[in-house]
Amino acid sequence: MASTYTSSESVTEGHPDKVCDQISDAVLDAYLAQDPEARVAVEVLASGNTLHIAGEVTSTARVDVTAVARGVVRRIGYTDPALGFDADSCFVLTDLRRQSPDIAQGVSRENELGAGDQGIFYGYACDETATLMPAAIHYAHRLTEGLTDARKSGRLAWLKPDGKAQVTFKNDASGSPVELTSLVLSAQHAADIGREEMLRGLIEQVIAPVMGNWLTRETRVLINPTGRFVHGGPAADTGLTGRKIMVDTYGGIGRHGGGAFSGKDATKLDRTAAYMARLIAKTVVASGLSSHCEISLAFAIGQSEPEMVGVRTEDEHDIDLDALARAIRLVFPLTVSGMIEALDMRRPIFESTAAYGHFGRENEGFLWERAHRTDALIKAYH
């Protein structure tokens, strides 16, 4: 069998699209902190030194959206006007209105919440890493986290907020990664840093600590392939909420349905059902029933129960997929209200999801990463 290859990318929190995602989720958190029942769908566009914040909000809370946005930009590290985009001088334009009453009447049902929209939502897990995430996206995220940590800690003080990483693994006949064939790291930097110093710093402080033994003499390593990355962030590239959905999920491994996550409250199943699908897939793999699992959930707007619960695994000849789907329905709450309660989705925790992936981060308090129903799933399946 011919070798296969898997590539995934990640971006830092200072990437223009991720700036927008984090602002959208920070606004959501600000409303949830005062009003856990808030209905929020907020989009952000960043261009030049301007932020455009638009969307629908229905809430009793009072939030200074402009202050929230500036706080996110400041936390990320855009504080120098020389970057062309900074927290204190950027212009913030807001356009927020109430949720459509046609949608609201389907969501706010008497005894059970209805879905805020129709869609198919996917979750995925595999045994390639300890977090049950695909290796390519796992390591891409660790590299971009490494860039941010090296910048904020001062170890590489010449780094600026924008950056990207991309890794490619060669897989064996079973699809498991066996060799790191390529690594690309693009890091925004100060204009006066020499290339040799930059290369040495990034290899020693970011690449080698993250990749460890995966890094060999045969690995093709590309650092700032154009030779220069001084101009970055929204001053160089327009950003938009929801434009990094593969970075947010599984790096292109597994499917993505519905829409983006950031800026949406729990009644938007783009977010909640995708999180529940990840929990189910992770539980299937953690239970030993399969090494790879993809879960799909389909909902109709205004309805509380899923129209479909789909299961795909790498071991379909050895698993009774109908029995597994029935077991999933027994073990996991799949109504809109049930998912929201099980995942505790009324908490203001979402700003922290908006960079370095929504999945595979087990120490962040994300309940969709806690596969604690393995025994119950095995019992229900058998």
DOLO-755974 format. One line per 3 residues: number of its first residue (from 0); their letters; for each residue x, y, z of C-alpha. Coordinates in steps of 0.001 Angstrom, whole numbers, plus 500000, padded with zeros to 6 digits. Each point is the difference from the previous one (the first is absolute). Layout:
<nodes>
NUM> A> X,Y,Z; ...
</nodes>
This chain:
<nodes>
0> MAS> 500000,500000,500000; 501286,503481,499117; 500880,502363,502829
3> TYT> 497470,502668,500926; 500639,503461,501374; 498073,502283,502327
6> SSE> 500509,503761,500346; 498375,502465,502393; 500536,503629,500873
9> SVT> 499498,502246,503007; 500237,503752,500521; 500953,502088,503015
12> EGH> 497573,502082,502019; 501360,503071,498202; 498956,498790,496548
15> PDK> 497326,502399,498633; 497275,497337,499796; 500753,498814,503524
18> VCD> 499920,503558,501331; 496431,500129,498694; 499058,496608,501442
21> QIS> 501271,500994,503435; 498150,503318,499980; 496777,498245,498964
24> DAV> 500338,497515,502860; 501069,502657,502506; 496822,501942,499208
27> LDA> 498003,496779,500458; 501710,499384,503354; 499296,503545,501152
30> YLA> 496278,499518,499392; 499925,496516,501554; 501779,501275,503125
33> QDP> 497003,502247,500701; 497237,498024,498286; 500535,496234,499503
36> EAR> 496897,499862,497788; 501304,502622,497565; 499520,499341,496302
39> VAV> 503127,501108,498191; 501272,499736,496429; 502851,502471,499498
42> EVL> 502307,500323,497007; 503158,502111,499752; 501974,501316,497060
45> ASG> 503462,501487,500497; 501533,502094,497240; 502858,502407,500385
48> NTL> 499561,501773,503323; 496222,499499,500026; 497740,497409,501640
51> HIA> 496436,499451,498782; 497807,498153,502533; 496537,498941,498827
54> GEV> 497349,497461,500830; 496974,499171,502118; 499756,500193,503786
57> TST> 496925,499487,502156; 500885,500433,503665; 499307,501837,503223
60> ARV> 503737,500645,500380; 501698,503303,499311; 503396,499566,498409
63> DVT> 502549,502553,498809; 500822,498108,496818; 502681,502461,498926
66> AVA> 501848,499611,503301; 499787,496220,499745; 501483,500088,496497
69> RGV> 502858,502271,501015; 500755,497753,502967; 500359,496961,497732
72> VRR> 502267,501853,497599; 502132,501162,502927; 500236,496498,501505
75> IGY> 501108,498553,496690; 502831,502529,499857; 499030,502626,497451
78> TDP> 501093,502958,502101; 502600,501646,497731; 498578,502555,497516
81> ALG> 502928,499204,497708; 498302,496661,499215; 497227,501906,498208
84> FDA> 497329,498525,502278; 499867,500527,503749; 497568,499802,502894
87> DSC> 499917,503665,500912; 499784,501690,496606; 497958,497556,497910
90> FVL> 496601,501222,498879; 497124,497765,501182; 496687,500042,498138
93> TDL> 497103,498049,501568; 496674,498937,498502; 498092,497666,502333
96> RRQ> 496260,499298,499868; 497531,497512,501489; 499579,496409,498832
99> SPD> 497359,499452,497337; 496631,499225,501658; 499447,497272,497368
102> IAQ> 503053,498168,501308; 499250,500793,503644; 496545,498392,499897
105> GVS> 501557,496692,498902; 502758,500083,502609; 498019,501177,503038
108> REN> 497516,497170,500304; 497928,499412,503125; 501651,496849,501391
111> ELG> 503040,499359,497820; 502355,502233,498028; 499938,499623,496246
114> AGD> 503004,500152,497692; 500941,503506,498904; 500611,498809,496452
117> QGI> 500079,496906,497841; 503279,498241,499220; 502240,496960,500179
120> FYG> 502676,500106,502683; 503064,497786,500244; 502359,498789,502693
123> YAC> 503169,497961,499593; 502556,498155,502094; 502892,497616,499363
126> DET> 502740,498333,502002; 502968,501777,498357; 500665,502174,503065
129> ATL> 499283,499886,503716; 497272,502614,499534; 498346,497795,497336
132> MPA> 500586,502637,497331; 501647,499499,496597; 503774,500425,500303
135> AIH> 500271,502634,497267; 497635,502524,501568; 501222,499173,503513
138> YAH> 503589,500924,499183; 499049,502974,497832; 498178,501478,503007
141> RLT> 502921,499322,502318; 502312,501876,497603; 497797,503104,499872
144> EGL> 499557,499880,503772; 503786,499798,500194; 500354,503134,497895
147> TDA> 497661,501922,502289; 501658,498725,503166; 503478,500923,498716
150> RKS> 498744,503485,499144; 498089,500727,503196; 502653,498505,502287
153> GRL> 502658,502185,498420; 502183,497066,498903; 499595,501208,496419
156> AWL> 499064,503623,500614; 500348,500867,496300; 496964,497874,499130
159> KPD> 496733,501785,499145; 496443,498654,500436; 499271,498528,496555
162> GKA> 501160,496530,499001; 499204,496626,498443; 501162,496399,500105
165> QVT> 499455,497040,497708; 501167,496406,500412; 499893,496997,497698
168> FKN> 500223,496398,501194; 500616,496861,497960; 497618,497228,501058
171> DAS> 500397,496230,499987; 497577,497526,498430; 497641,500318,502971
174> GSP> 499936,503795,499704; 502119,500648,503098; 502714,502692,499798
177> VEL> 503525,498607,499785; 502123,502892,498711; 499974,503799,500104
180> TSL> 500800,500877,496396; 499424,503770,499991; 499652,502870,502453
183> VLS> 499185,503592,499072; 500204,502817,502537; 499140,503597,499125
186> AQH> 500629,502473,502812; 499510,503749,499916; 503163,501698,501207
189> AAD> 501634,503363,500635; 501620,501629,496974; 503452,500148,501556
192> IGR> 500444,496320,500872; 502589,498138,497956; 498910,496881,498159
195> EEM> 502620,497752,501604; 498985,501111,503489; 496340,499524,499098
198> LRG> 500556,496485,498651; 502056,498924,502987; 497520,501437,502482
201> LIE> 496943,498374,498408; 501673,496613,499671; 501344,499984,503552
204> QVI> 497067,501636,501792; 496987,498734,498031; 500575,497241,497453
207> APV> 502338,497647,501857; 498148,500107,503352; 496636,499339,498335
210> MGN> 500918,497395,497402; 502612,498057,501972; 500942,496696,498376
213> WLT> 497645,500585,497077; 502574,502474,498691; 502719,498205,497977
216> RET> 502660,500875,497431; 497537,498992,497299; 497293,502433,501149
219> RVL> 499573,502918,497608; 499868,503120,502187; 498867,503325,498522
222> INP> 500131,503103,502200; 498493,503199,498585; 500301,498597,496465
225> TGR> 499796,503416,498294; 502965,501141,502078; 498196,502781,501874
228> FVH> 496815,500364,502089; 500026,503502,501511; 496564,501208,498918
231> GGP> 497228,497914,501540; 496732,500041,501889; 496928,501936,498820
234> AAD> 502221,502764,498647; 501259,497594,497342; 497102,497557,499568
237> TGL> 496276,500361,500626; 498618,497697,502709; 496530,498539,500393
240> TGR> 498203,497915,502623; 499559,496368,499021; 502548,499782,497205
243> KIM> 502241,497427,501705; 497572,497118,500524; 502577,497300,499143
246> VDT> 502411,501535,502508; 497173,500048,502550; 499122,496325,499489
249> YGG> 502150,497126,498715; 502334,501534,497451; 498151,498629,497001
252> IGR> 499814,496453,501368; 496343,499068,500419; 497184,502132,498658
255> HGG> 498629,503366,501081; 496330,500890,499717; 497745,502800,501093
258> GAF> 501980,503178,500435; 502711,501625,502058; 500014,500025,503806
261> SGK> 501098,503378,501336; 497566,502665,501116; 497062,497600,500292
264> DAT> 498085,499131,503172; 499047,496421,500877; 496677,499971,498127
267> KLD> 502026,500213,496792; 500722,496337,499377; 502880,500843,497692
270> RTA> 501808,500138,503305; 498143,497857,502531; 499258,496987,497782
273> AYM> 503565,500015,498632; 501319,499973,503564; 497690,497135,500944
276> ARL> 501018,498088,496881; 503656,500383,501034; 499183,498680,503483
279> IAK> 498221,496978,498538; 502786,499234,497504; 502639,500375,502696
282> TVV> 498075,497663,502295; 499730,497378,497261; 503771,500059,499462
285> ASG> 500815,500223,503722; 497809,496953,500623; 502060,497939,497556
288> LSS> 497083,499352,497653; 501867,501604,497075; 503311,501730,499279
291> HCE> 498330,502696,497861; 496429,501271,500286; 497921,502687,498322
294> ISL> 496582,500949,501386; 497396,502019,498112; 496885,501613,501466
297> AFA> 497303,501599,497841; 497411,502456,501329; 497087,501977,498592
300> IGQ> 499369,503583,501103; 497590,500189,502926; 500233,496268,500758
303> SEP> 501453,498608,503216; 500989,496471,498906; 502557,499136,497302
306> EMV> 498717,498864,496621; 503007,497674,499713; 502786,498483,502084
309> GVR> 502694,498715,497668; 503101,497957,500822; 503051,499293,497833
312> TED> 503033,498038,501191; 503161,498462,498568; 498831,496596,501236
315> EHD> 496596,499787,498362; 500290,496268,499294; 500555,499305,503687
318> IDL> 497429,502383,501470; 496218,499911,499835; 499467,503659,499109
321> DAL> 496230,499830,500534; 500545,498621,503501; 502597,502671,500712
324> ARA> 497646,502770,498816; 497268,498631,502288; 502451,499874,502911
327> IRL> 501008,503613,499349; 496359,501104,500165; 499625,498193,503329
330> VFP> 503180,501333,501623; 500210,503597,498776; 497358,502725,500334
333> LTV> 499335,501171,496435; 497157,502453,500404; 500979,503660,499711
336> SGM> 499385,500599,503714; 501692,496736,500947; 503172,500824,498098
339> IEA> 500164,503514,501424; 499630,498677,503552; 502423,497098,499590
342> LDM> 502727,502251,498549; 499217,502932,502331; 499791,502322,497013
345> RRP> 498592,503008,501857; 503409,500787,501533; 502107,502915,498698
348> IFE> 502878,497744,498880; 500082,500524,496272; 502698,502604,499454
351> STA> 502551,497361,500992; 498658,497597,497344; 500594,502463,497178
354> AYG> 503737,499382,499457; 502002,496755,499750; 496979,497808,499340
357> HFG> 496679,499267,501682; 500940,496349,500508; 502856,498008,501499
360> REN> 500628,502422,502871; 499317,497940,503086; 501098,502458,502689
363> EGF> 497742,502894,499029; 496818,498868,501771; 498251,499115,496736
366> LWE> 497485,497286,500883; 499897,498713,496415; 503574,498764,500561
369> RAH> 499103,497830,503024; 499265,496508,498695; 498657,498703,503312
372> RTD> 497105,497908,498627; 502116,497205,498521; 498674,497282,502331
375> ALI> 496405,501017,499377; 500546,499998,496215; 501629,496565,500011
378> KAY> 497169,498578,502117; 497307,501534,497783; 501726,498769,496822
381> H> 500373,496423,501172
</nodes>
